[in-house]
Amino acid sequence: MNKKTHVFGMLCLGISMAGLAQKEADSTKVQQLDEVVITDSRFALKREHSGKTVIKISQKEIENNRGRSVSELINTKSGIEINGSRSAEGQNLGYYVRGGNNRQVLVLIDGIQVNDPSLVSNEFDLRLLDLNTIESIEIIKGAASTLYGNAAATAVINITTKKASSEKVAASFLSVVGTNQSQENLNYNGSSFTNSVSVNGNADKFSYLAIFGNRYVDGLSAVKSENPEKDAFSKFNTNLKLGYEFSNAFEITAFASYDKLKTDIDGFPPPTYAPGDTNDKYLSKQSRVGIAPKFSYNNGSFQINAAYSKMNRENISDYLTSYESESYVLDAFNKYVFNESFYTIVGINHADYKSLFATDKSYKNSDPYLNVVYVSEFGLNLNAGARLNNHSEYGSHFVYSLNPSYSIPVDLGYFKLMGSYATSFIAPNLSQLFGFFGANPDLEPEENTTIEGGLEFSNKKGFRVNALYFNRKEENTIIYTTAYENATTDANVNGIEVEAEIKIVEDLSFNANYTFTELKDGIRLKLPKHKANAGLGYSFSEATYASATYQFVGSRTDLDFSTFQNEELKAFSLIDLYFSQKLIKKKVKLFAGITNLFNEDYTEIIGFTTKGRNVNLGLDINL
């Protein structure tokens, strides 16, 4: 074993022993509060009153995953496979949720839809985000078009950014140094550098938050080759959020952000068009500004979320292409609570998307929607909604959802039965209609129907388990052959998702999830039939924490571009370790992590590099 690995192991052992020595025998027990979820109804509801198995990534979980990217963290959750997150840093990401793809996943940042109209799938590039700017993440899977509109067919990822401190002035600083190496070249050189600094606070009725972050990664080639060259990746993020509370009834929040990504990539040079070392580059820049006024009144509130985004992308290769796009999104909605049992939300969502190809192309959505939540005293809960998608190119499409659940009190916890029937509408994207490669202006929109049924048990003392069956049918699936076209056969995907959270003893917790996904007709590339994640975390004291996580990814199919034949990839398993120690009145935290502990050699994308064993060390200061 490399000497540097021995040193790292001794450091981790020392940190763990120090935390164990600090543990107090009479540690105070804290009563566990009811978990609250928002994304599936847009109201703050107790989890037992929600008819969905909402995934919630808390600030605590984010803090215990320092050094990871947003996509790596999300990739540990049930029903989700983010392909490319285990490869070289600049690798494109594929969002495969419940047998779907990128265009069927909608990303929200602080409640506002974000995407790139110039991308083939109109998705938001998660590589642009900095995990250190995020307060929490909620994920709902299945059709959610009634609340969130076009593209919300397999998942909605709702990202909430950090809020200002209640102090007048607060600051934080984060720095992480790590390796970036493949299975064949374990040199343990520092090749990954992440830094983030924020200043925030509250002055009377005015709040402010400013964050700057940057990341630079070197050391790996995007493709596997006999003489690999290093493909560098760099990005920086700048975020500003301002708020003012005019009165108890009226407040306003404004934000601005600028994100820039630059990466060396490897392409598909002729004549074989197999992945090969090239000097290609990819640049992406995104600017966003927005405003969110909110007026509160007895039993209700009226709010507007409005944002403007501008994106510029460029592929520098033998196939030089550049893209410019912009979007205007406005969501105006009124929430009203009649009583403790009956909640309503009525709104209209307008979006205007533009992109430059040979000429400027655009389309608009203007969608009125209604959602109703009923929480009874005898256990019945109902979440129902309807939306009229008004698309400038495809006319009007009605979508709806019905999500009943029934909770039965069990001791201090509950047993819950839940079901869902929902439809969704996915319009072709501008790039598919008018883009540079394979455009087809005659495409028809996709339509999805999702059925779910499941159960959940929680004793509210640290034990929760749920299981869910889903079936999703796609009509007019957009595929690519020699150009984009609608598939002649419908797709039918079903699966099972199981999740468990167990507090084994005080300060020792275990979580696990398993996903089975099956496509009844046809083949979906890069989609594992079986996937499982598990994690064990222990707090030696309030200052010391350690965890081990495990991920299993089953066999799946990928396209070999050197032969243009589909090939089955072998299953693989990964184990990661993490340690953290707080110092100086818990304002300073040292942390360390090891990913792919046993240096598993596997293939994520045929012809491309995957990460071997890697180590990172970090410092987090909060003042």
PATI-498604 format. One record per residue (C-alpha): z, y, x. Coordinates in Angstrom, 1 decimal. Example, Ala and Ser with C-alpha at 12.3 -4.5 7.8 and 13.67 -1.06 7.14 Angstrom:
! residues 2
- zz,yy,xx
- 7.8,-4.5,12.3
- 7.1,-1.1,13.7
! end
This chain:
! residues 623
- zz,yy,xx
- 0.0,0.0,0.0
- -0.8,3.5,1.2
- 2.1,5.3,2.9
- 1.6,8.3,0.5
- 2.2,6.0,-2.4
- 5.5,4.8,-0.9
- 6.6,8.4,-0.5
- 5.7,9.2,-4.1
- 7.5,6.1,-5.3
- 10.7,7.1,-3.5
- 10.4,10.7,-4.9
- 10.2,9.3,-8.5
- 13.1,6.9,-7.9
- 15.2,9.8,-6.5
- 14.4,12.0,-9.5
- 15.3,9.1,-11.9
- 18.6,8.4,-10.1
- 19.5,12.1,-10.1
- 19.0,12.3,-13.9
- 21.0,9.1,-14.5
- 23.9,10.5,-12.5
- 23.8,13.6,-14.7
- 23.9,11.7,-18.0
- 27.1,12.5,-20.0
- 28.8,9.6,-21.6
- 29.7,11.6,-24.7
- 26.3,13.0,-25.4
- 26.1,14.8,-28.7
- 24.1,13.0,-31.4
- 21.7,15.2,-33.3
- 20.7,14.5,-36.9
- 17.0,13.8,-37.2
- 15.2,16.4,-39.4
- 12.5,15.5,-41.9
- 9.1,15.7,-40.3
- 6.8,18.3,-41.9
- 3.0,18.0,-42.0
- 0.5,20.7,-43.0
- -3.1,19.9,-42.3
- -3.7,17.4,-45.1
- -2.7,19.9,-47.9
- -2.4,23.3,-46.0
- 1.2,23.4,-47.4
- 4.3,22.5,-45.4
- 5.2,19.2,-47.0
- 7.8,16.5,-46.0
- 5.9,13.5,-44.5
- 7.2,11.3,-47.3
- 5.3,13.5,-49.8
- 2.0,13.3,-47.9
- -0.6,10.8,-49.0
- -2.1,10.6,-45.5
- -0.9,9.1,-42.2
- -1.0,12.5,-40.4
- -0.8,12.3,-36.6
- 1.4,15.1,-35.2
- 1.5,15.9,-31.5
- 4.6,18.1,-31.1
- 5.4,20.6,-28.4
- 7.8,18.1,-26.9
- 5.1,15.5,-26.6
- 2.8,18.1,-25.0
- 5.5,19.0,-22.5
- 5.9,15.3,-21.6
- 2.2,15.0,-20.9
- 1.8,17.8,-18.4
- -1.2,17.2,-16.1
- -3.3,15.6,-18.9
- -6.2,17.3,-20.7
- -6.5,17.8,-24.5
- -9.0,15.0,-24.8
- -6.8,12.5,-22.8
- -3.8,13.2,-25.0
- -5.8,12.9,-28.3
- -7.4,9.7,-27.0
- -4.0,7.9,-27.2
- -3.9,8.1,-31.0
- -4.9,5.6,-33.6
- -8.4,5.4,-34.9
- -9.8,7.7,-32.1
- -11.9,7.0,-29.0
- -12.9,9.9,-26.9
- -15.5,8.5,-24.6
- -15.9,10.3,-21.2
- -12.3,11.3,-20.9
- -11.7,8.6,-18.2
- -14.7,9.5,-16.2
- -15.5,12.4,-13.7
- -14.1,15.7,-15.0
- -17.4,17.2,-16.1
- -18.5,14.2,-18.2
- -19.7,14.9,-21.7
- -17.3,13.8,-24.4
- -18.1,11.6,-27.3
- -15.7,11.8,-30.3
- -15.8,8.4,-32.0
- -13.4,8.4,-34.9
- -13.6,5.6,-37.5
- -17.1,4.6,-36.4
- -18.4,8.2,-36.6
- -19.6,10.6,-34.0
- -19.2,14.2,-32.8
- -20.9,15.9,-35.7
- -18.4,14.3,-38.1
- -15.3,15.7,-36.4
- -14.1,19.3,-37.2
- -11.9,21.2,-34.9
- -9.7,24.1,-36.1
- -7.9,26.5,-33.8
- -5.1,28.3,-35.7
- -6.7,27.4,-38.9
- -10.2,28.6,-38.1
- -13.2,26.3,-37.7
- -14.7,26.4,-34.2
- -18.0,24.8,-33.1
- -21.2,25.5,-31.1
- -24.3,25.8,-33.3
- -26.6,25.2,-30.3
- -25.1,21.8,-29.5
- -26.9,18.8,-31.0
- -23.9,17.8,-33.0
- -22.6,21.3,-33.6
- -19.2,20.2,-32.3
- -16.5,22.1,-30.3
- -16.3,21.2,-26.7
- -12.7,20.1,-26.0
- -13.3,20.5,-22.3
- -13.0,24.2,-22.8
- -9.4,24.1,-23.9
- -6.3,24.3,-21.8
- -3.5,22.0,-23.1
- -0.9,24.5,-21.7
- -2.0,27.1,-24.3
- -1.2,24.7,-27.2
- 1.9,24.6,-29.4
- 1.0,21.5,-31.5
- -1.8,19.4,-32.8
- -2.2,17.7,-36.2
- -4.9,15.2,-36.9
- -6.0,13.8,-40.2
- -8.6,11.1,-40.4
- -11.0,10.4,-43.2
- -13.1,12.7,-45.4
- -11.5,16.2,-45.6
- -14.5,18.2,-46.7
- -12.8,19.5,-49.9
- -10.3,21.6,-47.8
- -12.4,22.2,-44.6
- -16.0,21.9,-45.5
- -19.1,20.7,-43.7
- -18.6,18.1,-40.9
- -15.0,17.2,-41.8
- -16.0,13.6,-42.5
- -14.1,11.4,-40.1
- -11.3,13.7,-38.7
- -9.9,17.2,-38.6
- -8.2,18.2,-35.4
- -6.0,21.2,-36.2
- -4.8,22.9,-33.0
- -2.1,25.5,-33.1
- -1.8,27.8,-30.1
- 1.5,28.9,-28.6
- 3.5,31.6,-30.4
- 5.3,34.6,-28.8
- 8.9,34.2,-27.7
- 11.7,35.9,-29.8
- 12.8,37.6,-26.6
- 11.4,41.1,-25.7
- 9.9,39.7,-22.5
- 9.3,36.1,-21.5
- 7.1,34.5,-19.0
- 6.1,31.0,-17.8
- 4.2,29.6,-14.9
- 2.7,26.1,-14.4
- 1.0,24.6,-11.4
- -0.2,21.1,-10.9
- -1.7,19.5,-7.8
- -3.2,16.0,-7.9
- -5.8,13.6,-6.6
- -9.2,12.8,-8.1
- -10.4,9.5,-6.8
- -12.3,6.4,-7.8
- -11.2,2.8,-7.5
- -13.1,2.3,-4.2
- -11.8,5.4,-2.4
- -8.0,5.8,-2.6
- -7.6,8.6,0.0
- -4.8,10.5,-1.9
- -6.3,13.9,-1.0
- -5.4,16.9,-3.1
- -8.5,17.4,-5.2
- -7.3,18.6,-8.6
- -5.6,22.0,-9.0
- -4.3,23.5,-12.3
- -2.6,26.8,-12.8
- -1.4,28.7,-15.9
- 0.6,31.9,-16.4
- 1.7,33.5,-19.6
- 3.6,36.7,-20.6
- 4.8,37.0,-24.2
- 7.6,38.5,-26.3
- 8.7,40.4,-29.4
- 9.4,44.1,-29.7
- 10.8,44.9,-33.1
- 7.9,44.2,-35.4
- 5.3,43.7,-32.7
- 4.6,40.4,-31.0
- 2.3,39.7,-28.0
- 1.2,36.7,-26.0
- -1.2,36.7,-23.0
- -2.2,33.5,-21.2
- -4.5,32.9,-18.2
- -5.3,29.4,-16.9
- -7.7,27.9,-14.4
- -8.5,24.4,-13.3
- -10.6,23.1,-10.3
- -11.4,19.5,-9.7
- -13.4,17.9,-6.8
- -13.7,14.5,-5.1
- -15.8,12.4,-7.5
- -19.4,11.9,-8.1
- -20.5,11.8,-11.7
- -22.7,8.7,-11.1
- -22.0,5.6,-9.1
- -24.2,5.4,-6.0
- -24.1,4.1,-2.4
- -23.6,7.5,-0.9
- -21.8,9.5,-3.6
- -21.7,13.3,-3.5
- -18.9,15.3,-4.9
- -19.5,16.9,-8.3
- -17.0,19.8,-8.7
- -15.6,21.0,-12.0
- -14.0,24.4,-12.7
- -13.0,26.4,-15.7
- -10.8,29.3,-16.6
- -9.2,30.4,-19.9
- -8.0,33.8,-21.0
- -6.2,34.2,-24.4
- -4.6,37.2,-26.0
- -2.7,37.2,-29.3
- -1.2,40.2,-31.0
- 0.8,40.4,-34.2
- 2.5,43.2,-36.2
- 4.8,42.8,-39.3
- 4.3,45.9,-41.4
- 6.9,44.7,-43.9
- 8.3,41.5,-45.3
- 5.2,41.3,-47.5
- 2.4,42.1,-45.0
- 1.7,41.0,-41.5
- -1.4,40.8,-39.4
- -2.4,38.7,-36.3
- -5.4,39.4,-34.0
- -6.7,37.3,-31.1
- -9.3,37.3,-28.4
- -10.2,34.5,-26.0
- -12.7,33.9,-23.2
- -13.4,30.4,-21.8
- -15.8,29.5,-19.0
- -16.7,26.1,-17.7
- -18.9,25.2,-14.8
- -19.6,21.7,-13.5
- -21.9,19.8,-11.2
- -23.6,17.0,-13.1
- -25.9,14.1,-12.3
- -29.1,13.5,-14.3
- -31.8,10.9,-15.0
- -34.5,11.5,-12.5
- -38.0,10.0,-12.9
- -39.6,7.5,-12.6
- -36.8,5.2,-13.6
- -34.7,7.7,-15.6
- -31.6,5.8,-14.6
- -28.5,7.8,-13.8
- -28.8,9.2,-10.2
- -27.4,11.7,-7.8
- -29.0,15.1,-8.5
- -28.0,18.7,-7.9
- -27.9,19.5,-11.6
- -25.3,22.0,-13.0
- -24.0,22.8,-16.4
- -22.5,26.2,-17.4
- -20.7,27.0,-20.7
- -19.1,30.3,-21.8
- -17.4,31.0,-25.1
- -16.0,34.3,-26.4
- -13.9,34.4,-29.6
- -12.3,37.3,-31.5
- -10.5,37.1,-34.8
- -8.1,38.6,-37.2
- -5.8,37.1,-39.8
- -4.0,39.4,-42.3
- -1.5,37.9,-44.7
- 0.0,39.3,-47.8
- 3.0,37.5,-49.3
- 4.4,37.9,-52.8
- 6.7,36.0,-55.1
- 5.9,32.3,-55.0
- 2.6,32.9,-53.1
- 0.5,34.4,-50.4
- -3.1,35.7,-49.9
- -4.6,35.3,-46.4
- -7.9,35.8,-44.6
- -8.8,34.1,-41.4
- -11.9,35.7,-39.9
- -13.5,35.1,-36.5
- -16.6,35.8,-34.5
- -17.7,33.4,-31.7
- -20.5,33.7,-29.1
- -21.6,30.8,-26.9
- -23.9,30.7,-23.9
- -24.8,27.4,-22.2
- -27.2,26.5,-19.5
- -28.5,23.3,-18.0
- -29.8,23.8,-14.5
- -32.0,20.8,-13.7
- -35.6,19.7,-13.7
- -35.4,20.3,-17.4
- -34.0,23.8,-17.3
- -32.7,24.9,-20.7
- -30.5,27.8,-21.9
- -28.8,28.3,-25.2
- -27.4,31.2,-27.0
- -25.6,31.0,-30.3
- -23.1,32.8,-32.4
- -21.1,32.2,-35.5
- -19.2,34.2,-38.1
- -16.5,32.4,-40.0
- -14.4,33.8,-42.9
- -11.8,31.8,-44.9
- -10.1,33.7,-47.7
- -7.5,31.8,-49.7
- -4.6,32.2,-52.1
- -1.6,29.9,-52.1
- 0.7,29.7,-55.1
- 3.8,27.6,-55.6
- 4.5,27.3,-59.3
- 7.7,25.3,-58.7
- 9.1,22.6,-56.4
- 6.6,20.2,-57.8
- 3.3,22.0,-58.2
- 1.3,23.8,-55.4
- -2.2,25.2,-55.5
- -4.6,26.8,-53.1
- -7.9,28.5,-54.2
- -10.3,29.9,-51.6
- -13.8,30.6,-50.4
- -15.1,29.7,-47.0
- -18.1,31.6,-45.6
- -19.9,30.7,-42.3
- -23.0,32.2,-40.7
- -24.4,30.2,-37.7
- -27.2,31.4,-35.5
- -28.9,29.9,-32.4
- -31.8,30.8,-30.2
- -34.4,28.2,-29.6
- -38.1,29.1,-29.4
- -37.1,31.7,-32.0
- -33.8,32.7,-33.7
- -32.7,30.1,-36.3
- -29.8,30.3,-38.7
- -28.1,28.9,-41.8
- -25.2,29.9,-44.0
- -22.5,28.2,-46.0
- -20.5,29.8,-48.9
- -18.1,27.3,-50.3
- -15.5,27.9,-53.1
- -12.7,25.3,-53.1
- -9.6,24.3,-55.0
- -6.8,22.0,-54.0
- -3.7,21.0,-56.0
- -0.5,19.2,-54.8
- 1.9,17.6,-57.2
- 5.3,16.3,-56.0
- 7.3,14.6,-58.7
- 11.0,13.9,-59.0
- 10.4,10.1,-59.5
- 8.3,9.5,-56.4
- 4.7,10.1,-57.5
- 2.7,12.5,-55.3
- -0.8,13.7,-55.8
- -3.1,15.7,-53.6
- -6.5,16.4,-55.2
- -9.3,18.9,-54.4
- -12.9,19.9,-55.1
- -15.4,22.0,-53.2
- -18.9,23.3,-53.9
- -20.9,23.3,-50.6
- -23.6,26.1,-51.0
- -25.9,25.7,-48.0
- -28.8,28.1,-47.4
- -31.2,25.3,-46.5
- -29.9,22.4,-48.7
- -28.6,24.0,-51.9
- -25.4,23.0,-53.6
- -23.4,19.8,-53.0
- -20.2,18.9,-54.8
- -17.5,17.1,-52.9
- -14.1,16.0,-54.1
- -11.0,14.0,-53.1
- -8.2,12.2,-54.8
- -5.1,11.2,-52.7
- -2.2,9.7,-54.7
- 1.0,8.3,-53.1
- 4.2,6.9,-54.3
- 7.5,7.1,-52.4
- 10.5,4.8,-53.1
- 13.9,5.8,-51.7
- 15.3,3.2,-49.3
- 18.9,4.0,-48.0
- 18.4,7.3,-46.3
- 14.6,6.7,-45.8
- 11.6,5.8,-47.9
- 8.9,3.3,-48.5
- 5.5,4.8,-49.4
- 2.3,3.5,-50.9
- -0.8,5.6,-50.5
- -4.5,5.7,-51.3
- -7.4,8.0,-51.1
- -11.0,8.4,-52.3
- -13.0,11.3,-50.8
- -16.6,12.4,-50.3
- -18.1,14.6,-47.7
- -21.3,16.4,-46.9
- -22.8,16.9,-43.4
- -25.8,19.2,-43.1
- -28.2,18.7,-40.1
- -27.5,21.0,-37.3
- -29.7,23.7,-36.0
- -30.5,21.8,-32.8
- -31.6,18.8,-34.8
- -33.8,20.9,-37.1
- -35.3,23.4,-34.6
- -34.1,22.5,-31.1
- -36.0,21.8,-27.9
- -35.9,18.0,-28.0
- -36.9,15.8,-31.0
- -36.4,18.5,-33.7
- -37.2,17.5,-37.3
- -37.1,20.3,-40.0
- -37.4,17.6,-42.7
- -34.1,16.0,-42.2
- -31.9,15.3,-45.2
- -28.1,15.9,-45.1
- -25.7,13.0,-44.5
- -23.2,12.0,-47.3
- -20.0,10.0,-46.7
- -17.6,8.3,-49.0
- -14.2,7.2,-47.7
- -11.7,4.9,-49.4
- -8.2,4.4,-47.9
- -5.1,2.3,-48.8
- -1.9,1.8,-46.9
- 1.8,1.9,-46.7
- 4.5,3.5,-44.7
- 8.2,2.9,-44.1
- 10.7,5.3,-42.5
- 14.5,5.1,-42.2
- 14.6,8.8,-40.9
- 16.8,7.5,-38.1
- 14.0,7.0,-35.6
- 12.1,4.1,-37.1
- 8.7,4.5,-38.8
- 5.8,2.1,-39.3
- 2.6,2.5,-41.2
- -0.5,0.5,-41.8
- -3.8,1.6,-43.4
- -7.1,0.1,-44.4
- -10.2,2.3,-44.6
- -13.8,1.9,-45.6
- -16.4,4.5,-45.0
- -20.0,4.5,-46.2
- -22.7,6.8,-44.8
- -26.0,7.7,-46.4
- -28.9,9.3,-44.6
- -27.3,8.8,-41.2
- -29.1,11.0,-38.7
- -30.3,9.0,-35.7
- -32.5,9.6,-32.7
- -35.5,7.4,-31.9
- -38.5,9.4,-30.6
- -37.1,12.3,-32.6
- -34.3,12.9,-35.0
- -34.7,11.1,-38.3
- -32.6,9.8,-41.2
- -31.8,6.1,-41.1
- -33.4,3.9,-43.7
- -30.3,1.8,-44.3
- -26.8,3.0,-45.1
- -24.0,2.5,-42.6
- -20.8,0.7,-43.7
- -17.7,0.9,-41.5
- -14.2,-0.5,-42.2
- -11.1,-0.9,-40.2
- -7.3,-1.1,-40.0
- -4.9,1.3,-38.3
- -1.3,0.5,-37.5
- 1.3,2.9,-36.1
- 5.0,2.4,-35.1
- 7.7,4.7,-33.8
- 11.0,3.1,-32.9
- 14.2,4.7,-31.5
- 15.5,1.6,-29.8
- 18.8,3.1,-28.7
- 20.0,6.7,-28.2
- 17.5,8.4,-25.8
- 15.2,5.4,-25.6
- 12.1,5.5,-27.8
- 9.0,3.3,-28.2
- 5.7,4.1,-29.9
- 2.6,2.0,-30.4
- -0.7,2.0,-32.4
- -3.5,-0.5,-33.0
- -7.0,0.2,-34.4
- -9.6,-2.3,-35.6
- -13.0,-0.9,-36.3
- -16.0,-2.9,-37.6
- -19.5,-1.7,-38.4
- -20.9,-4.2,-41.0
- -24.5,-3.2,-40.4
- -26.1,-2.2,-37.1
- -24.6,-1.1,-33.8
- -22.6,1.9,-32.7
- -22.6,2.6,-29.0
- -19.4,3.1,-27.0
- -17.2,2.1,-30.0
- -14.5,-0.5,-29.3
- -13.7,-3.0,-32.0
- -10.1,-3.3,-30.8
- -8.0,-0.6,-29.3
- -4.2,-0.3,-28.7
- -1.8,2.2,-27.2
- 1.9,1.9,-26.4
- 4.5,4.1,-24.8
- 8.1,3.8,-23.7
- 10.1,7.0,-23.0
- 13.7,7.4,-21.9
- 15.8,10.5,-21.5
- 18.3,9.8,-18.7
- 19.9,13.2,-19.7
- 18.8,16.5,-21.3
- 17.3,17.3,-17.9
- 15.6,14.0,-16.9
- 12.8,12.1,-18.6
- 10.6,9.1,-17.7
- 7.9,7.3,-19.6
- 5.4,4.5,-19.2
- 2.2,4.3,-21.4
- -0.3,1.5,-21.9
- -3.8,1.5,-23.3
- -6.1,-1.4,-24.1
- -9.8,-0.8,-24.9
- -11.7,-3.7,-26.2
- -15.3,-4.7,-25.5
- -18.0,-2.3,-26.7
- -21.8,-1.8,-26.4
- -23.5,0.8,-24.3
- -27.2,1.6,-23.4
- -28.3,0.9,-19.9
- -30.8,3.6,-19.1
- -32.3,1.7,-16.2
- -33.5,-1.1,-18.5
- -33.2,0.6,-21.9
- -31.3,-2.4,-23.1
- -27.9,-2.6,-24.8
- -25.2,-4.2,-22.7
- -21.7,-5.3,-23.6
- -18.9,-3.8,-21.5
- -15.8,-5.7,-20.7
- -12.4,-4.8,-22.1
- -9.9,-3.0,-19.9
- -6.2,-2.0,-19.7
- -4.6,1.1,-18.1
- -1.0,1.9,-17.3
- 0.4,5.4,-16.6
- 3.8,6.6,-15.5
- 5.4,10.0,-15.9
- 8.7,11.6,-14.6
- 10.2,15.0,-15.1
- 13.4,16.7,-13.9
- 14.7,20.1,-15.1
- 16.7,22.4,-12.7
- 18.3,25.8,-12.6
- 19.7,26.0,-16.2
- 16.6,24.0,-17.4
- 14.3,26.9,-16.6
- 12.5,25.0,-13.8
- 10.9,21.6,-14.3
- 9.5,19.3,-11.6
- 7.2,16.5,-12.9
- 5.1,13.8,-11.4
- 2.6,11.3,-12.9
- 0.6,8.3,-11.9
- -2.5,7.3,-13.9
- -4.2,3.9,-13.8
- -1.3,2.5,-11.9
- -2.9,-0.8,-11.0
- -6.3,0.8,-10.1
- -8.2,-1.0,-12.8
- -11.9,-1.2,-12.1
- -13.9,-0.8,-15.3
- -16.9,0.8,-16.8
- -16.7,3.5,-19.5
- -20.3,4.7,-19.4
- -23.0,2.5,-17.7
- -24.0,4.0,-14.3
- -21.2,6.6,-14.2
- -17.9,6.8,-12.3
- -14.5,6.1,-13.7
- -11.2,7.3,-12.3
- -9.0,5.0,-10.2
- -5.3,5.4,-9.5
- -4.4,9.1,-9.3
- -1.3,11.0,-8.7
- -0.2,14.5,-9.8
- 2.8,16.7,-9.0
- 3.7,19.8,-10.9
- 6.0,22.7,-11.3
- 6.8,24.4,-14.7
- 8.9,27.6,-14.7
- 10.1,29.4,-17.9
- 11.8,32.8,-17.7
! end
